[in-house]
Amino acid sequence: MQAWLCENPVGVDALTWKELPTPEPQAGQVRIAIKAASLNFPDLLIVQNKYQMKPPLPFVPGSEYAGVVEAVGEGVTHLKVGQNVACLSGTGGFGTHTLAPAALCFPLPDGFGHVDAAAFIMIYATSYHALIDRAALKAGETVLILGAAGGVGTAAIQIAKAAGARVIAAASTEEKCALCKAEGAAEVINYSVHTPTGGLRDEIKRQTGGKGPDVIYDPVGGDFAEPAFRSIAWRGRYLVVGFASGPIPSLPLNLALLKGASIVGVFWGDYARREPKANAADMATLAQWYATGKVKPVIDRTLPMSELKTAYAVMGSRSVKGKLVLVN
Ligand SMILES: NC(=O)c1ccc[n+]([C@@H]2O[C@H](COP(=O)([O-])OP(=O)(O)OC[C@H]3O[C@@H](n4cnc5c(N)ncnc54)[C@H](OP(=O)(O)O)[C@@H]3O)[C@@H](O)[C@H]2O)c1
């Protein structure tokens, strides 16, 4: 097998494509021939030693992937050789093969292609948990989604639409806003034009008839959080999803009091660990929604696995719409 190896976590440049012994699965593991692997935000951090999870060195990065089961270890009963699976195991995806814990593998129904499957679990499970579980989004409510053309953002647009909500999508370019419209947003805000200090609040107010959004989905943080939170509706729910812009914002708590609003933390990874049954039920609903066309990952482009460094560079340039996927 071959894989991108991280022997020294000082950044993407230090990754090397290496020939490695093909491993045999131990008890509870399967070996997967990887067909597709997507890039997620933590993949950028983990190779710089900046992610909360620090795998022992050397390791193969690649948190999320899909492929075909090639061998099963002792005690694995729900998977068999030849089965198509998707897996989010944190590492191992950027190569031709990997060992994965069988418990983390989702068997793929017929018609669920490897590229879509590799780009599915993280963004849809996060956005479903956020909007449906944490915010209890109801049909007819209005949702403002920041960073709406990114991975979790595009999933959030589709899920909010499927729930019958009205979506206002906010992103940094006209091109990204156009994609959000195509994905089902009723309205868009280009926040490079309506900036956090120059009109963002007025535009949110205008697009919600003065009421404000019932739910705000924020994977961006930084300067956007406070003007967005100041715009929220009475009894609004502000979903803290991530800080893609870098700085972790502070919010004056009097704003929560004045709006009777909730600041709601979203940590999908821990939710999946602490509440596995609830997460499995979410995944089952999402698989059904995929089968009926309610949700479908937006794939910006696919690149050969050998072009991982190009993929990282594209992701770092803030130009990706939806997801980047590497294929073997
Ligand atoms: N809480 C959880 O359980 C959970 C789960 C998954 C992901 N996350 C977090 O959610 C965030 C988004 O993840 P993602 O997979 O959607 O990432 P992504 O595909 O890269 O999208 C992030 C979006 O953030 C916006 N952005 C604003 N400033 C940026 C900057 N300086 N650099 C890069 N992007 C910037 C970009 O949109 P514009 O250019 O339009 O502003 C971009 O589309 C990350 O912080 C990630 O760690 C959290």
The ligand as an SDF file (V2000), in Angstrom:
LIG
                    3D

 48 52  0  0  0  0  0  0  0  0999 V2000
  -18.6210   21.9180   16.0650 N   0  0  0  0  0  0  0  0  0  0  0  0
  -18.4900   20.8300   15.3400 C   0  0  0  0  0  0  0  0  0  0  0  0
  -18.8920   19.7260   15.7360 O   0  0  0  0  0  0  0  0  0  0  0  0
  -17.8480   20.9660   13.9910 C   0  0  0  0  0  0  0  0  0  0  0  0
  -17.9210   19.9210   13.0370 C   0  0  0  0  0  0  0  0  0  0  0  0
  -17.3650   20.1280   11.7740 C   0  0  0  0  0  0  0  0  0  0  0  0
  -16.7000   21.3260   11.4930 C   0  0  0  0  0  0  0  0  0  0  0  0
  -16.6040   22.2920   12.4550 N   0  0  0  0  0  0  0  0  0  0  0  0
  -15.9270   23.5770   12.2230 C   0  0  0  0  0  0  0  0  0  0  0  0
  -16.6870   24.3480   11.3180 O   0  0  0  0  0  0  0  0  0  0  0  0
  -15.8050   25.2110   10.6110 C   0  0  0  0  0  0  0  0  0  0  0  0
  -16.1010   25.1030    9.1200 C   0  0  0  0  0  0  0  0  0  0  0  0
  -15.7900   23.7880    8.6830 O   0  0  0  0  0  0  0  0  0  0  0  0
  -15.9880   23.4190    7.1410 P   0  0  0  0  0  0  0  0  0  0  0  0
  -15.6240   21.9830    7.0020 O   0  0  0  0  0  0  0  0  0  0  0  0
  -17.2740   23.8940    6.6370 O   0  0  0  0  0  0  0  0  0  0  0  0
  -14.8190   24.3000    6.4900 O   0  0  0  0  0  0  0  0  0  0  0  0
  -14.7830   24.9720    5.0430 P   0  0  0  0  0  0  0  0  0  0  0  0
  -15.4410   24.0830    4.0750 O   0  0  0  0  0  0  0  0  0  0  0  0
  -13.3780   25.3860    4.8160 O   0  0  0  0  0  0  0  0  0  0  0  0
  -15.7120   26.2500    5.2000 O   0  0  0  0  0  0  0  0  0  0  0  0
  -15.4030   27.2700    6.0850 C   0  0  0  0  0  0  0  0  0  0  0  0
  -15.9960   28.5660    5.5760 C   0  0  0  0  0  0  0  0  0  0  0  0
  -15.5930   29.5740    6.4970 O   0  0  0  0  0  0  0  0  0  0  0  0
  -15.4540   30.8020    5.8270 C   0  0  0  0  0  0  0  0  0  0  0  0
  -14.2700   31.5450    6.2650 N   0  0  0  0  0  0  0  0  0  0  0  0
  -14.2820   32.7880    6.7820 C   0  0  0  0  0  0  0  0  0  0  0  0
  -13.0550   33.2000    7.0730 N   0  0  0  0  0  0  0  0  0  0  0  0
  -12.2150   32.1950    6.7230 C   0  0  0  0  0  0  0  0  0  0  0  0
  -10.8150   32.0380    6.7740 C   0  0  0  0  0  0  0  0  0  0  0  0
  -10.0290   32.9950    7.2610 N   0  0  0  0  0  0  0  0  0  0  0  0
  -10.2910   30.8810    6.3250 N   0  0  0  0  0  0  0  0  0  0  0  0
  -11.0770   29.8990    5.8600 C   0  0  0  0  0  0  0  0  0  0  0  0
  -12.4500   29.9740    5.8020 N   0  0  0  0  0  0  0  0  0  0  0  0
  -12.9950   31.1280    6.2220 C   0  0  0  0  0  0  0  0  0  0  0  0
  -15.3600   30.4850    4.3300 C   0  0  0  0  0  0  0  0  0  0  0  0
  -16.5050   31.0560    3.7410 O   0  0  0  0  0  0  0  0  0  0  0  0
  -16.4980   32.5650    3.2040 P   0  0  0  0  0  0  0  0  0  0  0  0
  -15.2910   32.7280    2.3340 O   0  0  0  0  0  0  0  0  0  0  0  0
  -17.7490   32.6160    2.4670 O   0  0  0  0  0  0  0  0  0  0  0  0
  -16.4550   33.4230    4.4300 O   0  0  0  0  0  0  0  0  0  0  0  0
  -15.4520   28.9700    4.2350 C   0  0  0  0  0  0  0  0  0  0  0  0
  -16.3100   28.5700    3.1870 O   0  0  0  0  0  0  0  0  0  0  0  0
  -14.3770   24.8100   11.0050 C   0  0  0  0  0  0  0  0  0  0  0  0
  -13.9150   25.7070   11.9820 O   0  0  0  0  0  0  0  0  0  0  0  0
  -14.5530   23.4290   11.5830 C   0  0  0  0  0  0  0  0  0  0  0  0
  -13.5450   23.1180   12.5250 O   0  0  0  0  0  0  0  0  0  0  0  0
  -17.1790   22.1220   13.6840 C   0  0  0  0  0  0  0  0  0  0  0  0
  1  2  1  0
  2  3  2  0
  2  4  1  0
  4  5  1  0
  4 48  2  0
  5  6  2  0
  6  7  1  0
  7  8  2  0
  8  9  1  0
  8 48  1  0
  9 10  1  0
  9 46  1  0
 10 11  1  0
 11 12  1  0
 11 44  1  0
 12 13  1  0
 13 14  1  0
 14 15  2  0
 14 16  1  0
 14 17  1  0
 17 18  1  0
 18 19  2  0
 18 20  1  0
 18 21  1  0
 21 22  1  0
 22 23  1  0
 23 24  1  0
 23 42  1  0
 24 25  1  0
 25 26  1  0
 25 36  1  0
 26 27  1  0
 26 35  1  0
 27 28  2  0
 28 29  1  0
 29 30  1  0
 29 35  2  0
 30 31  1  0
 30 32  2  0
 32 33  1  0
 33 34  2  0
 34 35  1  0
 36 37  1  0
 36 42  1  0
 37 38  1  0
 38 39  2  0
 38 40  1  0
 38 41  1  0
 42 43  1  0
 44 45  1  0
 44 46  1  0
 46 47  1  0
M  CHG  2   8   1  16  -1
M  END
$$$$
